[in-house]
Amino acid sequence: MSTATAPGPISEADTQTLDGYWRAANYLAAGQIYLSANPLLAEPLQPEHIKPRLLGHWGTTPGLNFIWAHLNRAIMAHDAEMMIVIGPGHGGPAALANTWLEGSYTDTYPSVRRDVAGMHQLFRQFSFPGGVPSHVAPQVPGSIHEGGELGYSLSHAHGAAFDNPDLIVACVVGDGEAETGPLATSWHCHRFLNPAGDGAVLPILHLNGWKIANPAVLARLPEDELDALLRGFGYEPAYVTGSHSYVPHPEMAATLDTAIGRIRAIQGEARAGRPQTGVRWPMIVMRTPKGWTGPAEVDGLPVEGTWRAHQVPLAEVRTNPQHLQQLAEWMTSYRPEELFASDGSPRPELLRHVPAGARRLGSSPHANGGVLLRDLDLPDFRDYAVLVQAPGARESEPTKVLGTMLRDVLRRNGEQRNFRVVGPDETESNRLNAVLEVTGKTWEEQTLPVDRNLAPDGRVMEILSEHTCQGWLEGYLLTGRHGWFSCYEAFIHIVDSMFNQHAKWLKVARQLPWRQPVASLNILLTSHVWRQDHNGFSHQDPGFIDHVMNKKAEVIRVYLPPDANTLLSVADHCLRSRDYVNVIVAGKQPNPDWLDMDSAILHCARGAGIWEWASSDGDGAEPDVVLGCAGDVPTLEVLAAADILRRELPELRVRVVNVVDLMRLQPDTEHPHGMSDAEFNALFTPDRPVIFAYHGYPWLVHRLTYRRDGHNNFHVRGYKEEGTTTTPFDMVMMNDMDRFHLVMDVIDRVAGIGPRAARLRQQMTDSRARARYWTREYGEDVPEVRNWTWSAR
Ligand SMILES: Cc1ncc(C[n+]2csc(CCOP(=O)(O)OP(=O)(O)O)c2C)c(N)n1
């Protein structure tokens, strides 16, 4: 990395070159929104040259083009490695125009050549059926950031910068985007950026003044208030202001030079072993008109510099000759004949400040992280196995056991620096403490003697913002690294929408041959619904799984390991996988260990299977009833119910089926992990009652199995939105998923045993009443439940 002093002010010739490039990008952006033919305006513009449907966002685009032009110059002047994250990604035409101009688009899509035919294709495909989206999307080379849902630019940018010491991520933040919750909390991200080992993020707050129809808050703050706000966030803001009549090329160039110089100075000190406290990273506040250089007025109303420029400034170009005339004037105002040769290629002098090869923003290998991805050096997960001499003979805390494995993942990959653990201040609460034996929690601010486990280069990242955790990890994964997110189950809903966007990204990226697979997004949900002993109702929500299920089967995996060894096996699998979102739900409380490691591996490979040792249908005959379970607490209750049935109704043939991979329940036509009907019938039978205890909302199991022959016989127990601060067993009783209720369900559904089991049924009702009474009287679960162990071994 060069540490040369900042170059001097740019020359008039440089200003002209940058301006030409900018005009070319603006021309190409307007062309994408409007033209389906006549790209170079070689003939007078006619209505038939105009797209039938005008779709796109002009307002933010010229500002983005201006930034891109100047980043190019800065990359060359400073020999810098940069990436761009575009918060207002609805300005897709900008990213497409710039990548086409610099050649990275054609490198990625050779059919879109840098000539008039290619320009025609570039224009035509934009926001056109069968073409490319109007937002910055996976299809856009150089991007890791979907431009649809606003708010994630800064967290993505920081995720990209972690452990990339030579990278500077320029991050454009829209002033509207800045009003979102996720973005608002992201101003803290730089507090977790280590100047010694990480790269840098250069936020460029784009104050173009407006959102869709309203002013943007930050654009209307008095200047001193905005300055105080940004300084309060720990930044050193620099201001660049343009207007209808002034294009601030010299100011932008100088400001970028200063910012990069400052970044390198901060990093230089830290890397020389002189870390500073209270580091102020630079940022740029760029105030330019919305729809800059577009029509000033349309139909007598102001457009440039107002909210009216947000999307398509001239809406009736095909039908209104006045609009058509204005479009022609607007596009020719860029003087295309000066910008493009007659064959449509950009004139070489325009590209004087455009970097070459992988230094182009559209060609950054970081933005196609799969090409940089290295496998994790994983320990043998079997080394962390808990000893299981007999099912249920001992207990362990599954996430605590997992923590020992994650600790060694961190240790073994410490040198490659490509694995991080993120979470909203819950790593210890979620009992993954062992990771802190080998690394600290990232912290760049002051410390107090009472603090524990904080370190400037810690690899465990905690901030009380699920949005930021998710954004960091997405940015980290999409730039070719690996990670692990652990979160309370109920609060993962905070990132429902971010998960959506990431899943959409993966779905599209998988269809693009040039995008290499990236490491999966691994989400461990713990402190789950059934064991919120001291937090209660607010913390009880297993619905993330339902949400996840809506996304494309090819990218979604959901695992419910019932004990510690199955959790280890699942975690190993997830850490090796690519291009998925893996959701793992596992408890942190002491839980019986059911399977030894060999059995756990086999069970996880099957995804769902009969637990012979817990079943009493081993005589070759069909079972009378199947007890299904998915999740650690449901498994415990099912086994306890099987235990009661075995003792009280020994002639009843009971089969216990545990499901660890929830997707196995789906038909094989719906999900790659799905079972064929034959497999499903073999496991659950086509006609016997199935009492299924499920970790989450019961309707999901119905949704997954509704096409199966035996679906009418499925009776699912799960969380019915009944909860409070109470004992573990009272929780399952409140939702009728307790062992006693499951036995009652069996009695009620197995034909012919009703009369024989009448007494047992009554006993179960009494047991529930006694258990309820006990909690109210003594504040804990009744001893027969608390001390229950699997006895049928
Ligand atoms: C989370 C979210 N809410 C709402 C929208 C709808 N939306 C699209 S663009 C926009 C205004 C964006 O303003 P700004 O970030 O300032 O971008 P610019 O003005 O540069 O277009 C809104 C509200 C969205 N895309 N994402």
The ligand as an SDF file (V2000), in Angstrom:
LIG
                    3D

 26 27  0  0  0  0  0  0  0  0999 V2000
  -36.7040    0.4880    3.7080 C   0  0  0  0  0  0  0  0  0  0  0  0
  -37.3290    1.1920    2.5410 C   0  0  0  0  0  0  0  0  0  0  0  0
  -38.4140    1.9640    2.7350 N   0  0  0  0  0  0  0  0  0  0  0  0
  -38.9740    2.6190    1.6950 C   0  0  0  0  0  0  0  0  0  0  0  0
  -38.4770    2.4910    0.4290 C   0  0  0  0  0  0  0  0  0  0  0  0
  -39.1470    3.2050   -0.7380 C   0  0  0  0  0  0  0  0  0  0  0  0
  -38.2140    4.2410   -1.2670 N   0  0  0  0  0  0  0  0  0  0  0  0
  -37.5120    4.0480   -2.3880 C   0  0  0  0  0  0  0  0  0  0  0  0
  -36.5020    5.3360   -2.7420 S   0  0  0  0  0  0  0  0  0  0  0  0
  -37.0240    6.2070   -1.3920 C   0  0  0  0  0  0  0  0  0  0  0  0
  -36.4230    7.5490   -1.0860 C   0  0  0  0  0  0  0  0  0  0  0  0
  -34.9660    7.4180   -0.8910 C   0  0  0  0  0  0  0  0  0  0  0  0
  -34.3680    8.6260   -0.5760 O   0  0  0  0  0  0  0  0  0  0  0  0
  -32.7830    8.7340   -0.5090 P   0  0  0  0  0  0  0  0  0  0  0  0
  -32.2000    7.6150    0.2960 O   0  0  0  0  0  0  0  0  0  0  0  0
  -32.4370   10.0920   -0.0900 O   0  0  0  0  0  0  0  0  0  0  0  0
  -32.3230    8.4460   -1.9840 O   0  0  0  0  0  0  0  0  0  0  0  0
  -32.3070    9.4870   -3.1980 P   0  0  0  0  0  0  0  0  0  0  0  0
  -32.9450   10.7560   -2.7400 O   0  0  0  0  0  0  0  0  0  0  0  0
  -30.8720    9.6980   -3.4840 O   0  0  0  0  0  0  0  0  0  0  0  0
  -33.0560    8.8290   -4.2920 O   0  0  0  0  0  0  0  0  0  0  0  0
  -37.9830    5.4760   -0.6950 C   0  0  0  0  0  0  0  0  0  0  0  0
  -38.6790    5.9610    0.5130 C   0  0  0  0  0  0  0  0  0  0  0  0
  -37.3600    1.6440    0.2710 C   0  0  0  0  0  0  0  0  0  0  0  0
  -36.8170    1.4330   -0.9190 N   0  0  0  0  0  0  0  0  0  0  0  0
  -36.7940    1.0310    1.3420 N   0  0  0  0  0  0  0  0  0  0  0  0
  1  2  1  0
  2  3  1  0
  2 26  2  0
  3  4  2  0
  4  5  1  0
  5  6  1  0
  5 24  2  0
  6  7  1  0
  7  8  2  0
  7 22  1  0
  8  9  1  0
  9 10  1  0
 10 11  1  0
 10 22  2  0
 11 12  1  0
 12 13  1  0
 13 14  1  0
 14 15  2  0
 14 16  1  0
 14 17  1  0
 17 18  1  0
 18 19  2  0
 18 20  1  0
 18 21  1  0
 22 23  1  0
 24 25  1  0
 24 26  1  0
M  CHG  1   7   1
M  END
$$$$
